[in-house]
Amino acid sequence: MVTPLATVLFILTCFAARASGHSLTWVQEPVPKDSELPPPTGPLKSDAAAGGALESDAAAAGAPEPAAASAVPAAALPPATVPEGARPEGGKPPVGPAPTLPPRERVRWSWLTHPLSPTPSQYQIRKGKSPHRVLPLPSVRSQPGVGLMLGANISYAYRRHEGDPNRIYMILESRVSLKKVQDHSFFIRLRDLLRREEVFELGVLGYVDPVFPYFGIGNNNNLEGIDLQARYYQAHLNTVGGSLTYQHPLWLLPARGDKPPGLLRSYAGLAYYADRVRAYDNSLLLAEHPAADLNARRGLIRLGLTWDRRDNEWSPGKGSLFDVIVDNAGPWTGSTDAWGRFSANFRTYWTLGVDKLVLAHRLSFDALWGDAPLVPLGEFGGLLTTDGLGGAAAGRGWMRRRYIGRLKAFGSLELRFEPLELKVRRHTLGIGLKGFVDLGVVADRMQDLPKHWHVSGGTGLQVIWDRFAVLRLDAGFSRESFGIYFINEHAF
């Protein structure tokens, strides 16, 4: 009675396994001693009892053992055919549950992934890779009104791991243009030296500009068809100075999912610059300020807040960078005039489906009060002071400092795509494309700010060396002019 019943159970078991899509494989192993067995648990005990009953029934029914299967070690079998709990030949029984692979994430827009440029979710760290990155290069820059600038620069970055922020970033530059514009600067950023996620920044510059542009304060007239590089729209400017700033951490937002962590910091700094301005004969500057002394000393006390949630600082793909800063100047800071500035900059970065396709967005607002000197009238303040509206950073396609005034607002949208990443010995070279649209307004009164909108746009190329140095070639166009810009670092 037992033999027919065991035979029927065995046939039904094989039929059920075949119907469910699994094959029944037998692995014969030597029976371990009692001392080698793991402590029994409830589920394991019942499973073992069921297995033992099956073996005894099969043996009683005279079922032959699959000798061929018993000769193959469990480790040599495909993963799908190794029963749970089987151990390789000569190994110890596994402890705990079997490891499981993480679920594969669905990549949207996978058709954009270039076969030569893999897009891992996290940068892999190569064994033995140095944390130091040094890039000495001949410096070549170009923009309208300045001309071709030739010189040299050296960039240095130190970061322990590939995805970490730069602990140290330094750049030393010296350039002279064919129009005799000289630009000499040194900048260093030190991060987390005190183990508190703080940031120190030090910058020193010397600038000689015999073709410093001046198109009038709040001049929103259309100057299309006029020679905007004529001596009539120029002055001579010499500037020397420097700044020292410190950012202290206030609050940390932990990383969530694929979003990087964010850090709110307080911002404090000192800056001092000396401007010497000379108007040319028969120039617009001399006509509008015939008896004014435009030389100025600018001593600044800077206070504000910053928010940094970028995934990296050299070429962000996710996150944001905000800064709101107030500058105050007067005789108590060594300035020739009493004035102040409020600046706010909001930069946001989105990854669109794949890591190499990034949409970058910038909004900026700058307001001056008091007796502001000539140079700040054509600047956007913030963490990094830039010319505007018009130039390589804000308003590409317009002449440099084309629109200046007490109130300035600016927005930019830039689509960056880096489809190609090459290995040059031990270095990484990323090559990408971009398209951008810039929009700005300038006025002396708040009610006049939205009256005149200045639009420009264009396209460009970008090269990222070792994920810390960025070179960009932009072509910008506006209704009055166009410009070719070859600059290091992104516009924002």
C-alpha positions in Angstrom: 0.0 0.0 0.0 2.9 2.3 0.8 4.6 1.7 -2.5 1.7 2.7 -4.9 0.9 5.7 -2.7 4.6 7.0 -2.7 4.7 6.5 -6.5 1.6 8.5 -7.0 2.9 11.3 -4.7 6.2 11.4 -6.6 4.5 11.7 -10.0 2.2 14.4 -8.8 5.2 16.4 -7.3 7.1 16.2 -10.6 4.0 17.2 -12.6 3.3 20.3 -10.3 6.9 21.4 -10.6 6.8 21.1 -14.4 3.5 23.0 -14.6 4.9 25.9 -12.5 7.9 26.4 -14.8 10.5 25.0 -12.4 12.6 21.8 -12.9 13.1 19.4 -10.0 16.8 18.8 -9.4 18.3 16.4 -6.9 21.7 17.1 -5.2 23.1 14.3 -3.1 25.5 15.4 -0.4 27.1 13.6 2.5 25.0 13.8 5.6 26.7 16.1 8.2 27.3 15.1 11.7 25.0 16.3 14.5 27.6 18.8 15.7 27.8 20.4 12.2 24.1 21.0 11.9 22.8 24.5 12.6 20.3 25.0 15.3 16.9 23.9 14.1 14.1 26.4 13.7 10.4 26.0 13.1 10.2 26.4 9.3 13.5 24.6 8.7 12.4 21.6 10.8 9.1 21.2 9.0 10.8 21.5 5.6 13.4 18.9 6.6 10.7 16.6 7.9 8.9 16.9 4.6 12.0 16.3 2.7 12.9 13.2 4.8 9.4 11.8 4.3 9.7 12.3 0.6 13.1 10.5 0.5 11.8 7.6 2.6 8.7 7.2 0.4 10.8 7.3 -2.7 13.3 4.8 -1.3 10.4 2.5 -0.2 8.9 2.8 -3.7 12.3 1.7 -5.2 12.9 4.9 -7.0 16.5 5.1 -8.3 18.8 7.9 -7.1 19.9 10.3 -9.9 23.6 9.4 -9.7 24.5 11.9 -12.5 23.1 14.8 -10.5 24.8 13.8 -7.3 28.2 13.9 -9.1 27.8 17.6 -9.9 28.7 20.0 -7.0 26.0 22.5 -6.1 28.4 25.5 -6.7 28.8 24.4 -10.4 25.1 24.5 -11.1 23.3 27.5 -12.5 21.8 29.8 -9.9 18.3 28.8 -10.9 18.9 25.1 -10.3 20.7 25.3 -6.9 18.1 24.6 -4.2 17.9 27.0 -1.3 20.2 25.9 1.5 22.6 24.0 -0.7 26.2 24.7 0.0 29.3 24.4 -2.3 31.5 21.4 -2.0 33.8 21.7 1.0 32.1 24.9 2.1 30.2 25.8 5.2 26.4 26.2 5.3 25.2 29.7 4.6 24.3 31.9 7.5 21.2 34.0 7.3 19.1 34.7 4.2 20.6 34.5 0.7 21.7 37.9 -0.6 19.3 39.6 -3.1 20.2 41.9 -5.9 18.8 45.5 -5.8 15.9 46.1 -8.1 16.9 47.5 -11.5 15.8 51.1 -11.9 13.9 51.9 -15.0 15.8 54.5 -17.1 13.6 56.9 -18.9 14.5 58.2 -22.3 17.1 55.4 -22.7 17.4 56.3 -26.4 19.4 59.3 -25.4 22.2 57.3 -23.8 25.3 57.4 -26.0 27.1 54.0 -26.3 30.5 55.7 -25.7 29.3 57.6 -22.6 27.9 55.4 -19.8 25.9 57.2 -17.2 26.3 55.5 -13.9 24.2 56.7 -11.0 27.3 57.2 -8.9 30.9 57.9 -10.0 33.1 54.9 -9.4 36.4 55.4 -7.6 39.4 53.8 -9.4 41.9 52.1 -7.1 45.0 54.2 -6.7 43.5 57.4 -8.2 45.1 60.5 -6.7 42.8 63.0 -4.9 44.9 65.9 -6.5 43.9 67.4 -9.8 46.2 69.9 -11.5 45.5 71.4 -14.9 48.0 74.0 -16.3 46.8 75.4 -19.6 47.4 78.3 -21.9 44.6 80.7 -21.3 42.6 81.8 -24.3 39.5 83.9 -23.8 37.4 86.0 -26.1 34.4 88.2 -26.0 33.2 91.3 -27.9 34.7 94.6 -26.7 37.6 92.9 -25.1 39.0 90.9 -28.0 41.2 87.8 -28.0 42.9 87.3 -24.6 46.1 85.2 -24.4 47.9 84.1 -21.3 48.1 81.1 -18.9 46.3 79.7 -15.9 46.7 76.8 -13.5 43.8 75.1 -11.8 44.1 72.8 -8.8 41.5 70.8 -7.0 41.7 68.3 -4.1 38.9 66.0 -3.2 39.1 62.6 -1.5 36.4 60.8 -3.4 35.1 61.3 -6.9 31.6 62.4 -5.9 32.7 64.7 -3.0 32.9 68.5 -3.2 36.4 69.9 -3.7 38.1 70.4 -0.4 40.5 72.8 -2.0 39.9 74.6 -5.3 42.4 77.2 -6.6 42.9 79.0 -9.9 45.7 81.4 -10.9 45.2 83.4 -14.1 47.1 86.0 -16.1 45.9 87.3 -19.5 46.4 90.2 -21.9 44.1 90.9 -24.8 44.9 92.2 -28.3 43.2 95.5 -27.2 45.6 95.8 -24.2 43.1 94.6 -21.6 44.9 93.0 -18.7 43.3 90.5 -16.2 45.3 89.0 -13.4 43.6 87.1 -10.6 44.0 84.5 -7.9 41.2 82.7 -6.2 41.1 79.9 -3.6 38.2 78.1 -1.9 38.8 76.0 1.2 36.1 73.7 2.4 35.6 71.7 5.6 39.0 72.5 7.1 37.5 72.8 10.6 35.4 69.7 10.0 32.2 71.8 10.2 31.3 72.0 6.5 32.4 75.6 6.5 33.8 77.5 3.4 36.6 80.0 3.2 37.2 82.0 0.0 40.0 84.4 -0.8 40.3 86.4 -4.1 42.8 89.0 -5.3 42.6 90.8 -8.7 44.3 93.4 -10.8 42.5 94.8 -13.9 43.5 97.2 -16.6 40.9 98.0 -19.2 41.5 100.7 -21.8 38.3 99.8 -23.6 35.9 99.8 -20.6 32.4 100.2 -22.1 29.9 102.9 -21.2 26.6 103.2 -23.0 24.8 105.4 -20.5 22.9 104.7 -17.3 19.5 103.2 -18.0 19.9 103.6 -21.8 17.3 101.2 -23.2 17.3 102.8 -26.7 17.9 100.5 -29.7 21.5 101.1 -30.9 21.3 98.6 -33.8 23.5 99.6 -36.7 25.8 101.7 -34.6 29.5 100.9 -34.0 29.3 99.9 -30.4 33.1 99.5 -30.1 33.8 103.0 -31.1 35.9 105.3 -28.7 32.7 107.3 -28.1 31.4 104.4 -25.9 34.6 103.7 -24.1 36.6 104.8 -21.0 39.8 103.7 -19.3 39.6 101.7 -16.0 42.2 100.4 -13.6 41.0 98.3 -10.6 42.9 96.5 -7.9 41.5 94.8 -4.8 40.4 91.6 -3.1 37.9 89.9 -0.8 37.8 87.4 2.0 34.5 85.6 2.9 33.4 82.9 5.3 30.3 80.7 5.2 29.3 79.0 8.4 26.9 76.0 8.4 23.5 76.5 10.1 21.3 73.6 9.0 21.7 70.3 7.1 19.0 68.6 5.0 19.9 64.9 4.6 19.9 63.3 1.2 16.6 61.9 0.1 16.5 59.3 -2.7 18.5 60.5 -5.6 18.5 64.1 -4.3 21.8 65.4 -2.8 22.0 66.8 0.7 21.4 70.5 1.3 23.3 72.9 3.6 22.2 76.3 4.7 25.1 78.6 5.6 25.5 82.1 6.9 27.7 84.4 4.8 30.0 87.1 6.0 32.8 88.9 4.2 35.0 91.9 3.6 36.0 93.4 0.3 38.0 96.3 -0.8 38.6 97.7 -4.3 40.1 100.9 -5.8 38.9 102.1 -9.1 40.5 104.7 -11.3 38.3 105.9 -14.2 39.5 108.2 -16.9 37.1 109.5 -19.6 38.3 109.9 -23.2 37.9 113.2 -25.0 34.6 113.4 -27.0 33.2 110.3 -25.2 29.7 109.7 -23.9 31.1 109.4 -20.3 32.7 112.8 -20.5 29.5 114.3 -22.0 27.3 113.0 -19.2 29.8 113.6 -16.4 31.9 116.5 -17.5 33.1 117.6 -14.0 32.6 114.4 -11.9 35.4 112.6 -10.2 34.7 109.0 -11.1 37.6 107.5 -9.1 36.3 105.5 -6.2 37.4 103.3 -3.3 34.9 100.5 -2.5 35.2 99.0 1.0 32.4 96.5 1.6 30.9 94.6 4.6 28.9 91.7 3.3 26.3 89.6 5.1 23.8 87.1 3.9 22.7 83.5 3.5 23.5 80.7 1.1 21.9 77.4 0.3 23.8 74.7 -1.5 22.2 71.4 -2.6 24.2 70.7 -5.8 25.4 67.2 -6.5 28.8 68.7 -7.5 30.2 72.2 -7.9 32.1 71.9 -11.1 29.2 70.9 -13.4 26.0 70.4 -11.5 23.3 68.0 -12.7 20.9 68.1 -9.8 20.1 70.4 -6.9 20.3 74.1 -6.4 22.5 77.0 -5.3 20.9 80.1 -3.7 22.5 83.2 -2.2 21.0 86.4 -0.7 23.6 89.0 0.2 23.6 92.6 1.4 26.6 94.8 0.9 27.2 98.0 2.9 29.8 100.7 2.1 30.6 104.1 3.5 33.4 106.1 5.1 33.4 103.6 8.0 34.5 100.9 5.6 37.1 103.1 3.8 34.8 103.9 0.9 34.7 107.3 -0.8 30.8 107.1 -1.0 28.0 105.8 1.1 26.0 103.2 -0.8 24.7 99.6 -0.5 23.5 96.7 -2.6 21.0 93.9 -2.2 21.6 90.9 -4.5 19.7 87.6 -4.8 20.7 84.7 -7.1 18.8 81.4 -7.6 20.3 78.6 -9.6 18.5 75.3 -10.1 19.6 72.2 -12.0 17.4 69.3 -13.2 18.5 66.0 -14.7 16.1 65.1 -17.5 15.8 61.3 -17.7 19.5 60.6 -18.1 22.5 61.9 -16.1 24.0 63.6 -19.2 21.0 65.8 -20.0 20.7 68.8 -17.7 18.4 71.8 -17.6 20.0 74.7 -15.7 18.0 77.8 -14.7 19.1 81.1 -13.1 17.2 84.0 -11.7 19.0 87.1 -10.4 18.0 90.5 -8.9 20.3 93.3 -8.0 19.4 96.7 -6.4 21.7 99.6 -5.5 21.0 102.6 -3.2 23.0 105.6 -2.2 25.8 107.1 -4.2 26.9 104.0 -6.0 30.1 104.3 -8.1 30.3 103.6 -11.8 31.6 100.0 -11.7 28.8 98.5 -9.5 26.1 100.0 -11.7 27.0 97.4 -14.3 27.4 94.4 -12.0 25.3 91.6 -10.6 26.5 91.0 -7.0 26.4 87.7 -5.1 28.9 85.0 -4.4 30.7 85.8 -7.7 30.3 89.3 -9.0 29.7 89.3 -12.8 29.2 92.0 -15.5 25.7 92.6 -16.6 23.4 93.1 -18.3 25.5 92.0 -21.3 28.6 89.9 -21.5 29.9 86.4 -20.9 27.9 85.6 -17.8 24.5 87.5 -18.1 23.1 88.5 -21.4 25.3 86.7 -23.9 24.9 88.3 -27.4 24.7 91.9 -26.0 27.8 94.0 -25.7 29.6 93.8 -22.4 27.8 96.0 -19.7 25.4 97.1 -22.4 22.6 98.0 -19.9 23.6 99.4 -16.5 21.5 100.9 -13.7 20.4 100.8 -10.1 17.9 98.0 -10.6 18.6 94.8 -12.6 16.8 91.5 -13.1 17.9 88.6 -15.1 16.8 85.1 -16.1 18.6 82.4 -18.1 17.6 78.9 -19.2 20.3 76.6 -20.5 20.0 73.0 -21.8 23.3 71.0 -21.4 23.9 67.6 -23.0 27.2 65.7 -22.6 26.9 62.7 -24.8 30.6 61.8 -25.1 33.1 61.0 -22.3 36.6 59.9 -23.3 39.5 58.5 -21.4 42.8 60.2 -22.1 45.3 58.0 -20.3 44.3 58.4 -16.6 42.1 61.5 -17.3 38.5 61.9 -18.2 37.4 64.3 -21.0 33.7 65.1 -21.3 32.4 66.8 -24.4 28.9 68.4 -24.6 26.5 70.7 -26.4 24.3 73.4 -25.0 21.5 75.8 -26.0 20.5 78.9 -24.0 18.1 81.8 -23.8 18.9 85.0 -21.7 16.3 87.6 -20.6 17.0 90.8 -18.6 15.6 94.2 -17.6 17.4 97.3 -16.2 16.0 100.5 -14.9 16.7 103.3 -12.3 13.1 103.1 -10.8 11.1 100.0 -9.8 8.1 101.1 -11.9 10.2 101.3 -15.0 11.8 97.9 -14.6 9.3 95.8 -16.6 9.1 98.3 -19.5 12.1 97.1 -21.5 12.9 93.4 -22.0 16.2 92.4 -23.5 16.3 88.9 -25.1 19.3 87.0 -26.4 20.2 83.4 -27.0 22.5 81.0 -28.7 24.3 77.7 -28.6 27.7 76.4 -27.6 30.1 73.6 -26.7 31.6 72.6 -23.4 34.6 70.5 -22.3 34.9 69.1 -18.8 38.4 67.9 -17.8 38.6 65.4 -15.0 35.3 66.6 -13.6 36.6 69.8 -12.1 37.7 72.2 -14.9 35.1 73.4 -17.5 35.8 75.2 -20.7 32.9 76.6 -22.8 32.6 78.1 -26.2 29.3 80.0 -26.6 27.9 81.9 -29.5 25.2 84.5 -28.4 23.0 86.6 -30.6 20.9 89.7 -29.9 19.1 92.3 -32.0 22.1 94.7 -31.8 25.1 92.4 -31.9 26.5 88.9 -31.5 29.4 87.5 -29.5 31.7 84.5 -29.4 32.7 83.7 -25.9 35.5 81.3 -24.9 35.5 81.2 -21.1 36.4 78.8 -18.3 33.6 77.6 -16.1 29.9 77.6 -16.8 27.9 80.8 -17.0 26.2 79.7 -13.8 
